[in-house]
C-alpha cells in the first residue's frame, strides 16, 4: 500500500492536481458552491462526468438528464473493471474489498495498474491499488479547492488547458504500457477514428470513434488471437 502511495505521489498526482485545479476554477466560474464541487471530486471521481455536471447545471438541465448523462460518460468503467479485477484476485482478500476497489477506479488508476501489475506479486496488487488511488483522490480534492480559490486569477484558456493535461497523460501511460498486439491495434485505430468522427459528428464523436475504432481493431487481429 505504501509503495502504491509513493508511486502516486509523483507525476500521477501532479497531473491530477493540474487537471482538478482547472476543474475547480471552471466550477467556480459557473457559480457552483465549493462543498458540492469538492464532493463531486470525491464521490464521482471522474473528471469527464464532473465536467458534464457543471455544464448541464449551468444550462439548467433537469436533474434526471444530468444524472443519466454523467452515468453514460462513466460507462467506460465497466470494461475497465472487468479487465482489472481478475488481476487483483487472491485468496487472502475478501469480497467487499473488491467492491470498494471498483468504486475507486479511475482511468489513472486503471492505466497505471495495468502497466505495473505484471511486476507486482498477485497478493500485493490490491493493497498497491488502494494506496495509489487514495493518494490520487486526496490530491485531486485538494487541487479542486485550490482551483476554486484562485479562479479569478486564471484565464479561461488556462483553465481548459489544465483540464486537458489529464487526457494527454492517460494517452502517454497507455502508450507506455502496450504489451500486446490487441492494445496497439486499439490505440492506432482509435487515433484514426477519433478525428474523422469529430469532423462529421462532433457531438457523438467519442462514442462513434470508440465503437468504430475498437471494432476495426478487433477485425484486424489475426483469427487465432480473436
N, C-alpha and C positions, 0 to 999 in steps of 0.2 A: 504493500500500500504506500509506503514511504517512497519507494522507487518510482511509482506512478506519479506521486505528488511532485517529486523533484523534476521529472521529465515535463510535467505540465507547466511548471513554474518558469520555464524558459520561453522559447519562441511561441508555442501554442497560446500561452496566457497573454503574451504581448500582442499577438494578432487579435485575439478576442477582445482585449482591452481597447484596441483601436476601433474595432467594429462596434462595440457596445457604447463607446464614448459617442460615436456618431449617432447611434440609435437614441441614446438619452437626449442628445441635443435636438434631434428631429422630433422626438415626442414632446419635449418642452416647447418647441416652436409651434406645435399643433394644439397646445393648451391642455394636455393630459396631466392629471395630478401625479406627483412623484411617487407616492405609495403604489399606485396602480401600475406605473411603468416598471418599478423595481419588481413588483410581484409577477409581472409578465415574464421578466427575465428568469426568475427562479422557478416559476410554475410551468410556463410554456416551454422555455429553454429551446427555442428555435427561432433564429433571427428572421427568416422569411415570414413565418407566421406572425411574429410580433410586428413586422412592418405592415402586414395586411391589417392587423388590428388597428394600428394607428391611422392608416389611410381610410379604412371603412368607418372608423369613428368620426373622422374629420368630415366625411361626406354625409354623415347621418344615416348610415345604412342600418337596417333592422338588426336586432341582436342575433336572431336565428341565422340570417345571411352571413353575419360576421363570423359566428362560430363555425358554420359549415365551410366557409372559405378558408379559415385557419386550419380546420381539420383536413381538408383536401390538400392543402400545401404541405402537410406533415405526413401524408400517406407514404412518402418515401421511407419512413422509418420501419414500415412492416418488413420489406425485403432486407433492409439492413439488419433488423433484429434476427430474422431467420438465418442469415449468414453468420452472424456473430455469436449467437447463443450456443450453438453446438461446440464452438471452440472454447467456451468458458466452462463447460460441464465437467464436474469432477465429483467423486463420491463424498468428499469432505464438505461440500456446500449444500445448503438447504434450499428448498424450492422458493421460499419467499425472497431469498437473496437475488434470484434471477429476476423476479418481478420488480424489485427495486432497481436493479441494473437497467431493466428495459425502460423505466421512467427517466433514467438519467442519460439515456442515449442521445447523442447529437452527431452531426457529421464530423466534427473534430475528433470526438472520442472514437467513433467508428473507424475513421480513416487511420488514426494512429494505432488503434488496437489491431487492425488488420495487418498493419506493417510490422508491429512489434511482437504479436503473439507467437509467431514461429520461433522466436528466440527466447521465449519465456516458458518455464515449466507449466504444464496444464493446471496444476493445483494453485499456482500463483497468479493466474491470469485475471480472475475475478477481483481479488484484492487490488491488483495493479490498476484495473479499470476504475474501481471506486476511488482510489487515491488520485488518479489522473482527472477524473470527471469532477470531483468535488472541488478541487483547486480551480478548475476552469469555470465552474459556476460561481464560486466566490469572487474570482477576479472579474467576471462579467457583471455581476451585480454591483460591485464597487465602481466599475467603469460607467455603468448606467447612471449612477448617482453623480459622478464627476461630469459626465456629458451634460446632464440636466442642469448642473450648476453653472457651467461655463457656456451654455447655449448661445448667449448673446454675443460672445466673443468669437464664435466660429461662423464662418461664412457658409451659405447653403452648399456651395460646391465642395467645400472641405468635409462637411457632414456626410454627403453622399459618398465621397471618396473614401472616407474612413469605413463606412459600412461595406463597401465593395472590396476592401482588403481581405476580408474573410473568405469569400469565394475564390479569390486568386490563390490564397494559401491552401485551401482544400484541394485545388487542382494540382498544386505542386506536391502535396502529400500523396495524392493518388498516382501521379506520375512516378514518384519515387518508390512506390510500393508495388509496382507492376511485377508480378512473378509468373503470371500465366498468360497464355495467348488470348484467352477469352477477355481478360481485363484490358489488354492492349487494343483489341478489336473494338470493345465497347467505348473506350475513350476516343479512339480515332473516328469512329462513326458518329459519335455524339458531337465531336468538334466540327464535323462537316454538316451534320443535320441541323445544328443549332442556328447558325447564321442564315441558312436557306429558309428555315421555318419562320424566322423572325421577319424576313423580307415579305413573305406572303401572308402571315397571320401572326402579327406581333403579340396580340393578347393571349394567344394559345400556343406560342412558340415553344415554351418549356415542355408542355405536355406532348406536343407533336414530336419535338426533337427527341425526347426520351423514348417514346414509343417506337418511332421510326428508326432511330439510331440503335436502340437495343435489339430490335427485330433484325435489322440488317446485320449487326454483329453476330447474332445467333446463326443466321443463314450462311454467313461467310465461314463459320467454323467448319473444319472437316467433320464428316459424318461420325467418325469414331469418337470425337470429343463431345458431340451432341449426345 
